[in-house]
Amino acid sequence: MPKIEDMHSALRDCQVFSVLDLKQAYHQIPISTESIPKDATALGLMMLYPRFMPHHSTVLVLLNNLLKKNVPRKWTKSEDAAFTAAKNLLLNSRTLVHYNESLPLVLSCDVSSYGAGAVLSHVINGKHQPIAFASCTLTEAQRNYSQLEKEAFSIIFRLKRFHQYLCGNSFTILTDHRPLLTLLGPHCSVPAHTASRLQRWALILASYHYKIEYRSTTTHADADSMSRLPLPQTWCPKSENVECYFFEAGVVTNVTAEMIKKKTQVDPVLSLVYRYIQSSWPSVVDADMIPYKNRSDQLTIHQGCILWGARVVVPPSLRSEMLTELHDTHPGMTRMKGLAMSYVWWPKIDSDIEQTVSTCPVCQKMRSEPAKAPVHPWTFPSQPWSRIHIDFAGPIAGKMYLVVVDAYSKFPEVVKMTTTTATTTINALRDIFSRHGLPEILVSNNGPQFIAGEFQQFCRNNGIMHRTSAAYKPSTNGQAERVVQILKSAIEQARITKQDVNVVIAKSLLVYRNAPHSTTGAAPSVLLMGRRLRTRLDLVFPSVQEHVKQKQYKVLERSANLNVRSFVEGENVLARNYQGKEKWIPGVVTKVLGSRHYMVRVPGYLWKRHVDQLVKYNPQIEPENDWDEVEISPEKSGTPEAEQLSENSNRYGNTSGTSSNDSVEKNDNQNSVTDNSSAKNTGSAERRYPLRANRGRTDH
């Protein structure tokens, strides 16, 4: 009886093994004179594989003679020996092949009136070479099936029988019944009126990856022979699976202490190290032994193995197996080194581990992202609103928000959007651009609305350079992403405090626009608008302007309590004089201009005076108004002001019926319309207004 170790040694380098019991299928075929027609079927199967059966014509000559006409059919010991030899040829190792998952699979199925058979084959160099044969006898109920159902039954029977070989692989089903191609084809639907049995079998077939092809009966001898020479057993669901053993390819045998002990004794370097540990180390050693000599005080021997501390020194012949064992679950470079530090050691073990991990295709596909590159900031713009960054935030409560940020001032604009199409995005940007103007550069991500042709055309028409960030790298558009985070924080705050979302967003944006930015050190509103936005915090700061306004308001309140003097037309008054020595000059109110101003006629002049420059006058003798003409103030002659005063004089008129030249105060804040310096020009030859007729008379 061979040992299991010997069997493993014999099966080395093999991948998949199968147990095939063909004795029942061929060695137990009943032979008699009456069964010669059936034997012809077996001979047809043998003729299907002639290239794998050497000298088959010599072996089958006696059996072929029995099939000739006019030849008496006798079954003697010679015919029996020939038939046995023919069966042995069919079952030799050259005919059957082991299953190979890399080769094409073919399943040939056929059925007779009493049995079903199938052959599983590989296609090698264009020839079918069998892997396994199977057959069964139909039950009484199965014999009552229609021919279509029997043919379909033979396929289902073989699928169940060879499930381990067919599941998960692509294979071809060969049948000599053409209707099955349209009924059970992989791309054909089963008609609704099909029998329930066929519909169930179609569902079973749907779980496999197959294609079905037609083969004529004359070339279908392998499956046909199995159906005509079936095994006596009927198909039972309990016996639908075959006994099949699989050995994983390249199974790594665990490295044991016994293996390390044996390899240490035969290794040229470690055997010397072993001897030096037992005796003493020489002063000079080879280069290969220097790592061991440097650790000589920590090397020990335990049960034939060399140990460095608590770690076993692995011989070179077992290091690849040990690396594979450490790397079994692909733990990564760091964990793999940690495992090695707890168990094994050899010179340059860290380099070997790094090489193993770096060349492992599984680890390469599972590796994490590389270290992030250093931050490369955008070039700071030279002026406000020259480069803007835009992005969408949401959906939040069914709404999307368009975020626009100025790269220079960091000033944000947020627009609530119901849809995020290119058209709505362009309309929102037009509204923002109407307030701040068109930017030079617009930066966005690769969203569908930003890369749409309509949006690209919008940027070209307005002279805007559109730049997009790298896909799945939002940090390249960090200006907008930062405002998106603030927006999401405000919305979350509104949800927690149960406040209006729009109110919270507006307050958050006001604070963000007015607070100094961490990058620029100035408030966004100051950099963009040149001023700080007014908030409620401004109420706590003392203001000189407000102080002055309050003082003025108090003065107005006090003056409002005083009685305001008033005059009527024709009333005698004393008007304040700012030209001569006399402080007050008598006159008559000729026109009421308002609650504070009046037109007053004095001798020779027409003045505009404030109520504070007039007082009531009660003369004992009426002043004579016998001047013929009114003279305008001398300092105003020849100037536009003089012309205006002349118009005022004509507008209000005089008692003599002639053109009166009156001196009118032009400004309420001025106290006089003339000065002494201009009076010298009275006698000028360019005088435009006539002098009074009675210049020598005394003015009253």
C-alpha positions in Angstrom: 0.0 0.0 0.0 1.6 3.3 -1.0 1.9 6.1 1.5 0.2 9.4 1.2 3.6 11.2 1.0 4.5 9.1 -2.0 1.2 10.0 -3.7 1.9 13.7 -3.2 5.3 13.3 -4.7 3.9 11.5 -7.7 1.2 14.2 -8.2 3.7 17.1 -8.0 3.3 19.9 -10.6 -0.2 18.6 -11.5 -3.2 21.0 -11.2 -6.5 19.2 -11.4 -7.2 15.5 -10.8 -10.4 13.5 -11.4 -11.6 10.1 -10.4 -13.2 8.3 -13.4 -14.8 4.9 -13.1 -15.2 3.6 -16.6 -15.3 -0.1 -15.7 -19.0 -0.2 -15.3 -19.6 1.5 -18.6 -17.6 -0.9 -20.7 -16.3 -3.9 -18.9 -19.8 -5.1 -18.0 -21.4 -4.9 -21.4 -23.3 -8.2 -21.8 -22.1 -10.1 -24.9 -24.0 -12.9 -26.7 -25.0 -13.9 -30.1 -28.2 -11.8 -29.8 -26.3 -8.7 -28.7 -24.2 -8.5 -31.8 -26.2 -5.5 -33.2 -25.5 -3.7 -30.0 -21.8 -4.6 -30.3 -21.8 -2.8 -33.6 -22.7 0.4 -31.7 -19.7 -0.2 -29.4 -17.5 -0.8 -32.5 -18.7 2.6 -33.9 -17.6 4.3 -30.7 -14.2 2.6 -31.0 -13.8 3.8 -34.6 -14.5 7.4 -33.4 -11.1 7.5 -31.6 -8.8 5.5 -33.9 -5.9 7.9 -33.6 -5.7 7.1 -29.9 -5.9 3.3 -30.3 -2.8 1.7 -31.8 -3.3 -1.4 -34.0 -7.1 -1.2 -33.6 -7.7 -2.7 -37.1 -5.9 -5.9 -36.1 -7.7 -6.2 -32.8 -11.2 -5.6 -34.3 -10.9 -7.8 -37.4 -12.8 -10.7 -35.9 -15.6 -8.4 -34.6 -15.9 -6.7 -38.0 -16.4 -10.1 -39.7 -19.5 -10.6 -37.5 -21.1 -7.6 -39.1 -20.8 -8.8 -42.7 -23.7 -10.2 -44.6 -24.1 -14.0 -45.2 -21.6 -14.7 -42.4 -22.8 -17.0 -39.6 -22.8 -15.2 -36.3 -20.8 -17.2 -33.7 -19.5 -15.9 -30.4 -16.5 -18.0 -29.4 -13.6 -17.4 -27.1 -11.7 -15.7 -30.0 -14.4 -13.1 -30.5 -14.7 -12.6 -26.7 -10.9 -12.0 -26.4 -11.0 -9.6 -29.3 -13.9 -7.6 -27.7 -12.0 -7.5 -24.4 -8.9 -6.3 -26.1 -10.9 -3.6 -27.9 -12.3 -2.3 -24.6 -8.9 -2.2 -23.1 -7.7 -0.1 -26.1 -10.6 2.4 -25.5 -9.7 2.7 -21.9 -6.0 3.1 -22.1 -4.2 6.3 -21.0 -3.7 7.6 -24.6 -7.5 7.9 -25.2 -8.6 9.5 -21.9 -7.2 12.9 -20.9 -7.3 14.8 -17.6 -9.5 17.8 -17.2 -7.8 21.1 -18.1 -9.7 24.3 -17.5 -7.7 26.1 -20.2 -8.9 23.8 -23.0 -12.3 24.0 -24.8 -15.0 21.8 -23.4 -17.6 19.8 -25.4 -20.6 17.9 -24.0 -22.1 15.4 -26.4 -25.6 14.2 -25.5 -27.9 11.6 -27.0 -30.9 9.5 -26.0 -32.4 6.2 -27.2 -35.8 4.7 -26.4 -34.4 3.1 -23.2 -31.3 5.0 -22.2 -29.4 8.4 -22.1 -25.7 8.9 -22.6 -23.2 11.7 -22.8 -19.4 12.2 -23.3 -17.4 15.1 -21.9 -14.4 15.9 -24.2 -11.6 18.4 -24.7 -10.9 19.7 -28.2 -7.2 19.2 -28.7 -5.7 20.0 -32.1 -9.2 20.0 -33.6 -10.0 16.5 -32.3 -12.3 15.4 -29.5 -10.5 13.6 -26.8 -12.8 12.2 -24.0 -12.5 13.2 -20.3 -15.5 11.1 -19.0 -18.4 9.0 -20.2 -21.8 8.7 -18.5 -25.1 6.8 -19.2 -28.2 5.8 -17.4 -31.3 3.7 -18.1 -34.6 5.6 -18.5 -37.4 4.9 -16.0 -40.8 3.8 -17.0 -42.1 7.4 -16.7 -39.1 8.8 -18.6 -39.7 6.3 -21.5 -43.1 7.9 -21.9 -41.6 11.3 -22.6 -41.8 12.7 -26.1 -38.7 12.5 -28.2 -38.1 16.3 -27.7 -38.3 15.9 -23.9 -36.0 12.8 -24.0 -33.4 14.7 -25.9 -33.7 17.6 -23.5 -33.5 15.2 -20.5 -30.2 13.8 -21.8 -28.7 17.4 -21.6 -30.0 18.1 -18.1 -28.9 14.7 -16.9 -25.3 15.4 -18.1 -25.3 18.9 -16.7 -26.0 17.6 -13.3 -23.5 14.7 -13.8 -20.6 17.0 -14.9 -21.6 20.1 -12.9 -18.1 20.3 -11.3 -16.5 20.6 -14.7 -19.1 22.8 -16.4 -20.1 25.4 -13.7 -18.3 28.7 -14.3 -16.8 27.6 -17.7 -17.9 28.1 -21.3 -18.7 24.9 -23.1 -20.5 23.6 -26.2 -23.4 21.2 -26.2 -23.6 18.9 -29.2 -26.9 17.2 -30.1 -28.4 15.4 -33.1 -31.9 16.8 -32.4 -32.2 20.1 -34.3 -35.3 21.5 -32.6 -33.3 21.9 -29.4 -31.3 24.6 -31.0 -34.3 27.0 -31.0 -35.9 25.7 -27.9 -33.0 25.7 -25.5 -30.6 28.1 -27.3 -28.8 30.6 -24.9 -30.3 33.5 -26.8 -33.8 32.1 -27.4 -36.8 32.6 -25.2 -39.0 29.6 -24.4 -42.6 29.9 -25.8 -45.3 30.5 -23.3 -47.2 27.3 -24.4 -44.1 25.1 -23.8 -44.6 22.2 -21.4 -43.7 23.1 -17.8 -41.0 20.4 -17.7 -39.2 22.1 -20.6 -39.6 25.5 -19.0 -38.0 24.3 -15.8 -35.1 22.7 -17.7 -34.6 26.0 -19.6 -34.2 27.8 -16.3 -31.6 25.3 -15.3 -29.7 25.8 -18.5 -29.8 29.6 -18.0 -27.4 29.3 -15.1 -24.6 28.0 -17.4 -22.5 29.8 -20.0 -23.0 27.6 -23.1 -23.8 27.4 -26.7 -25.6 24.5 -28.4 -24.7 23.1 -31.9 -26.1 20.5 -34.1 -24.1 17.4 -35.2 -25.4 14.7 -37.5 -26.1 11.2 -36.2 -23.3 9.6 -38.3 -20.7 11.7 -36.5 -22.4 11.5 -33.1 -21.3 7.9 -32.3 -19.7 8.6 -28.9 -22.9 9.8 -27.2 -25.1 7.5 -29.4 -23.2 4.4 -28.1 -23.6 5.5 -24.5 -27.4 5.8 -25.0 -27.6 2.4 -26.7 -25.4 0.7 -24.1 -26.5 2.4 -20.9 -25.7 1.3 -17.3 -28.6 -0.5 -15.6 -28.9 2.3 -13.0 -31.5 5.0 -13.4 -30.8 8.6 -12.7 -31.5 9.5 -9.1 -31.0 13.1 -7.8 -29.0 11.6 -4.9 -26.3 10.3 -7.2 -26.2 13.3 -9.6 -22.7 14.4 -8.5 -19.5 12.7 -9.4 -16.7 12.1 -6.9 -14.0 14.5 -8.0 -10.9 15.6 -6.1 -9.1 18.9 -6.7 -5.6 19.8 -5.6 -4.7 23.5 -5.7 -1.9 24.3 -8.0 1.3 25.5 -6.3 0.3 24.7 -2.8 3.0 25.9 -0.5 4.1 23.3 2.1 4.4 24.9 5.5 8.0 25.5 6.5 8.6 23.6 9.7 11.4 23.5 12.2 12.4 20.0 11.0 12.8 21.3 7.5 14.9 24.3 8.7 17.1 21.9 10.7 17.8 19.7 7.7 18.5 22.6 5.3 20.7 24.3 7.9 22.9 21.2 8.1 23.5 21.1 4.3 23.8 24.9 3.7 27.5 25.8 3.3 27.2 29.1 5.2 24.8 28.1 8.0 26.6 24.9 8.6 29.8 26.8 9.4 27.8 29.3 11.5 26.3 26.3 13.4 29.8 24.9 14.1 31.3 28.3 15.1 28.4 28.8 17.6 29.2 25.4 19.2 33.0 26.1 19.3 34.3 29.6 18.7 34.3 32.2 16.0 37.6 32.8 14.0 39.0 36.3 13.8 38.5 36.5 10.1 35.5 35.2 8.2 34.2 35.3 4.6 32.0 38.2 3.5 28.9 36.0 3.6 29.4 35.3 7.3 30.0 38.9 8.4 26.3 39.5 9.2 26.3 36.4 11.5 29.7 37.3 13.1 28.4 40.8 14.0 25.6 39.0 15.9 27.7 36.2 17.3 26.9 37.1 20.9 23.2 36.8 20.2 23.2 33.6 18.1 22.1 30.4 19.8 21.2 26.8 18.8 17.9 25.2 19.7 16.9 21.7 18.5 19.2 22.0 15.5 18.0 25.4 14.4 20.0 28.6 14.7 18.2 31.5 16.5 19.0 35.2 16.7 17.3 36.1 19.9 13.8 34.7 19.5 13.9 34.6 15.7 14.8 31.6 13.7 17.5 32.0 11.0 16.0 30.6 7.8 18.4 28.9 5.3 18.5 30.4 1.7 16.7 27.4 0.2 13.6 28.0 2.3 13.5 31.8 2.2 11.3 32.1 -0.9 8.8 29.7 0.8 8.9 31.7 4.0 8.3 35.0 2.1 5.3 33.4 0.4 4.0 32.2 3.8 4.4 35.7 5.3 2.8 37.2 2.2 -0.1 34.7 2.1 -2.9 37.2 2.9 -1.1 40.2 1.3 -0.8 42.1 4.6 1.3 44.9 3.2 5.0 45.8 3.7 4.7 47.1 7.2 2.7 44.2 8.7 4.8 41.7 6.8 8.0 43.1 8.4 6.3 43.0 11.7 5.5 39.4 11.3 9.0 38.6 10.3 10.4 40.4 13.3 8.5 38.1 15.5 9.5 34.8 13.9 12.3 34.7 11.4 15.4 36.4 10.2 18.1 36.3 7.6 20.5 38.9 6.1 18.7 41.6 4.1 15.3 40.3 5.0 13.8 43.8 4.8 15.0 44.2 1.2 13.5 40.8 0.3 10.2 41.7 1.8 10.1 45.0 0.0 10.9 43.3 -3.3 8.2 40.7 -2.7 5.5 43.3 -2.0 6.6 45.6 -4.8 6.4 42.8 -7.4 3.1 41.3 -6.2 0.4 42.1 -8.7 -2.4 41.8 -6.1 -0.7 44.3 -3.8 -0.1 46.7 -6.7 -3.9 46.7 -7.4 -4.8 47.0 -3.7 -2.2 49.7 -2.8 -3.4 52.9 -1.3 -3.0 56.3 -2.9 0.4 57.8 -3.0 1.5 60.6 -0.7 -0.1 63.9 -1.7 2.0 66.3 -3.7 2.9 69.6 -2.1 0.3 72.3 -2.3 0.7 74.4 -5.4 -1.3 77.7 -4.8 -3.0 79.6 -7.5 -1.3 82.8 -8.7 -2.7 85.7 -6.7 -4.7 88.0 -9.1 -3.6 91.6 -9.6 -7.1 93.1 -9.2 -10.5 92.2 -7.8 -12.9 90.0 -9.8 -10.3 89.1 -12.4 -10.5 85.3 -11.5 -13.5 83.6 -10.0 -14.1 80.1 -8.8 -17.5 78.5 -9.1 -19.0 75.2 -7.8 -22.4 73.6 -6.8 -23.3 72.6 -3.3 -26.0 70.2 -2.6 -28.6 68.8 -3.0 -29.6 70.1 0.4 -33.3 69.8 1.2 -34.0 69.4 -2.5 -32.2 72.6 -3.5 -28.8 73.2 -5.1 -26.6 76.3 -4.4 -24.3 78.0 -6.9 -21.2 79.3 -5.1 -19.1 82.0 -6.8 -15.9 83.2 -5.1 -13.6 86.1 -6.1 -10.0 84.8 -5.9 -8.6 88.3 -5.1 -10.9 89.5 -2.3 -12.4 86.0 -1.3 -15.8 87.7 -1.6 -18.5 85.0 -2.0 -21.8 85.0 -3.9 -24.4 82.2 -3.2 -27.5 81.7 -5.4 -30.2 79.1 -4.7 -31.0 77.0 -7.7 -33.9 74.7 -8.5 -32.1 73.1 -11.4 -28.5 72.9 -12.4 -28.7 72.9 -16.1 -26.3 75.0 -18.3 -29.1 77.5 -19.0 -30.0 78.2 -15.4 -26.3 78.4 -14.5 -25.7 81.0 -17.2 -28.7 83.0 -16.1 -27.5 83.1 -12.5 -24.0 84.1 -13.6 -25.4 86.9 -15.7 -27.2 88.3 -12.7 -23.9 88.2 -10.7 -21.9 89.7 -13.5 -24.4 92.6 -13.8 -23.2 93.7 -10.3 -19.5 93.0 -10.4 -18.7 92.9 -14.1 -17.1 90.1 -16.3 -14.1 88.2 -14.9 -11.1 87.3 -17.0 -10.8 83.7 -15.8 -13.5 81.3 -14.6 -12.5 78.1 -12.8 -14.9 75.2 -12.3 -14.9 71.4 -12.0 -15.9 69.0 -14.7 -19.6 69.1 -14.0 -21.9 68.5 -17.0 -23.3 72.0 -16.9 -19.8 73.5 -17.0 -18.5 71.4 -19.9 -21.7 71.8 -22.0 -21.4 73.5 -25.3 -23.8 76.2 -24.3 -21.7 77.2 -21.3 -18.5 77.1 -23.4 -20.1 79.4 -25.9 -21.2 81.8 -23.2 -17.6 82.1 -21.9 -16.3 82.7 -25.4 -18.9 85.3 -26.2 -17.9 87.3 -23.1 -14.2 86.9 -23.4 -13.9 84.7 -20.3 -11.2 82.0 -20.2 -12.7 78.8 -18.8 -10.5 76.5 -16.8 -11.5 73.2 -15.3 -9.9 71.3 -12.3 -8.7 67.7 -12.4 -11.4 65.0 -12.2 -12.0 63.7 -8.7 -9.6 66.3 -7.3 -11.7 69.0 -5.6 -8.8 70.5 -3.9 -7.7 72.1 -7.2 -10.8 74.3 -6.9 -10.3 74.9 -3.2 -11.5 78.5 -3.3 -15.1 77.4 -4.0 -14.8 74.3 -1.9 -14.1 76.3 1.2 -17.2 78.4 0.8 -19.2 75.2 0.1 -18.1 73.9 3.5 -19.2 77.1 5.2 -22.6 76.9 3.3 -23.1 73.3 4.5 -22.2 74.3 8.0 -24.8 77.1 8.0 -27.5 74.8 6.6 -26.7 72.2 9.3 -26.9 75.0 11.9 -30.3 76.0 10.7 -31.5 72.4 10.9 -30.2 72.1 14.5 -31.6 75.4 15.7 -34.8 75.0 13.6 -34.4 78.4 12.0 -35.1 79.6 8.5 -32.3 78.3 6.2 -32.3 81.5 4.1 -31.9 83.7 7.1 -29.0 81.7 8.5 -27.2 81.6 5.1 -27.6 85.4 4.7 -26.2 86.1 8.2 -23.3 83.7 7.7 -22.4 85.3 4.4 -22.5 88.8 6.0 -20.1 87.7 8.7 -17.8 86.0 6.2 -17.7 89.0 3.9 -17.0 91.4 6.8 -14.5 89.4 8.8 -10.7 89.6 7.9 -9.7 86.6 5.7 -6.9 84.3 7.0 -5.1 84.6 3.6 -5.4 88.3 2.8 -5.7 89.7 6.3 -8.5 92.0 5.1 -12.2 91.7 4.9 -13.5 90.5 1.5 -15.9 93.5 1.3 -13.0 96.0 1.8 -10.9 94.4 -1.0 -13.8 94.2 -3.4 -15.9 97.4 -2.5 -13.4 99.5 -0.7 -15.6 99.7 2.4 -16.7 97.5 5.3 -20.3 96.4 5.3 -22.3 98.0 8.2 -23.5 95.5 10.8 -25.1 95.6 14.2 -21.6 95.6 15.6 -21.1 99.2 14.3 -23.6 100.4 16.9 -21.1 99.8 19.7 -18.4 101.9 18.1 -18.4 105.7 19.0 -19.0 107.9 15.9 -18.1 111.6 15.6 -20.6 112.1 12.9 -23.4 110.7 15.0 -22.3 113.0 17.9 -22.5 116.1 15.7 -25.9 115.0 14.4 -27.2 114.7 17.9 -25.9 118.2 18.9 -27.5 119.7 15.8 -30.8 118.0 16.6 -30.7 119.5 20.1 -30.1 123.0 18.7 -33.1 122.6 16.4 -35.2 121.5 19.3 -34.3 124.6 21.3 -34.9 127.0 18.4 -38.2 125.4 17.7 -39.5 126.7 21.0 -38.7 130.3 20.0 -41.3 132.6 18.4 -40.4 133.3 14.8 -40.8 136.9 13.8 -42.6 137.7 10.5 -43.3 140.7 8.3 -45.8 141.6 5.6 -45.5 143.5 2.4 -45.5 147.3 2.8 -44.3 147.1 6.5 -41.6 149.5 7.6 -38.5 147.9 8.8 -34.9 148.6 9.7 -32.5 146.6 7.5 -29.0 145.7 8.6 -26.4 147.8 6.7 -23.0 146.3 6.0 -21.6 149.1 3.8 -21.7 152.5 5.5 -21.2 153.7 9.0 -24.9 153.4 9.9 -25.8 150.0 11.3 -29.5 150.1 10.4 -31.2 151.8 7.4 -35.0 152.3 7.1 -36.8 150.4 4.4 -40.0 148.8 3.2 -40.8 145.1 2.7 -41.6 144.7 -0.9 -41.8 140.9 -1.2 -42.1 137.9 1.2 -39.8 135.2 -0.1 -40.5 132.6 2.6 -40.7 132.2 6.3 -37.1 133.5 6.8 -36.3 135.8 3.7 -37.7 139.1 2.5 -37.0 141.6 -0.3 -36.5 145.1 1.3 -36.4 148.5 -0.5 -34.0 151.0 1.0 -33.1 154.4 -0.4 -31.4 153.7 -3.7 -31.2 149.8 -3.3 -33.2 146.6 -3.1 -31.9 144.2 -0.6 -32.6 140.5 0.2 -32.5 140.1 4.0 -32.9 137.3 6.5 -35.5 137.7 9.3 -32.6 138.0 11.7 -31.3 141.0 9.7 -34.7 142.9 10.0 -36.4 144.7 12.9 -39.7 146.6 13.0 -39.6 150.3 12.5 -42.1 152.9 13.6 -41.1 156.3 12.1 -42.6 159.5 13.3 -42.3 161.0 9.8 -42.8 158.9 6.7 -39.7 158.8 4.6 -40.0 160.5 1.3 -39.7 158.1 -1.6 -38.8 160.6 -4.3 -35.9 159.0 -5.9 -36.3 158.3 -9.5 -34.1 155.3 -10.0 -32.7 152.6 -7.8 -29.0 151.9 -7.9 -27.5 148.5 -7.7 -24.6 147.9 -5.5 -21.5 149.2 -7.2 -19.4 146.1 -6.5 -21.8 144.0 -8.6 -21.8 146.1 -11.8 -20.5 144.5 -15.0 -20.8 141.0 -13.5 -23.3 138.2 -14.0 -24.5 138.8 -10.5 -25.4 142.3 -11.5 -27.5 141.2 -14.4 -29.3 138.8 -12.0 -30.0 141.6 -9.6 -31.3 143.7 -12.4 -33.8 141.0 -13.3 -34.9 140.8 -9.7 -35.3 144.5 -9.7 -37.5 144.5 -12.8 -39.4 141.5 -11.3 -40.4 143.2 -8.1 -40.8 146.7 -9.7 -40.5 150.2 -8.2 -42.8 153.1 -7.4 -41.3 155.5 -10.0 -42.1 153.1 -12.9 -38.5 153.1 -14.2 -36.0 150.3 -14.1 -34.7 150.0 -10.5 -31.2 148.7 -9.9 -31.4 147.0 -6.5 -28.7 145.4 -4.6 -29.8 141.8 -3.8 -28.1 139.4 -1.4 -27.1 136.4 -3.5 -26.4 133.9 -0.8 -28.2 133.3 2.5 -24.9 132.7 4.3 -23.5 136.1 3.1 -24.2 139.1 5.2 -23.8 141.7 2.5 -23.8 142.0 -1.3 -21.3 144.9 -1.5 -18.0 145.8 0.1 -16.1 149.0 0.5 -13.5 148.1 -2.0 -16.0 147.9 -4.9 -17.6 151.2 -4.1 -14.7 153.0 -5.7 -15.8 151.8 -9.1 -19.1 153.8 -8.9 -18.0 156.6 -11.2 -16.5 154.3 -13.8 -17.2 155.2 -17.5 -18.4 151.6 -18.0 -21.3 152.0 -15.5 -24.3 150.1 -16.8 -26.9 151.6 -14.5 -27.9 155.3 -14.2 -27.3 157.3 -11.1 -30.0 158.7 -8.9 -31.5 162.0 -10.1 -31.4 163.6 -6.7 -28.0 162.4 -5.5 -27.6 165.5 -3.3 -30.7 164.7 -1.2 -30.4 163.3 2.2 -31.4 159.6 2.5 -33.8 158.8 5.3 
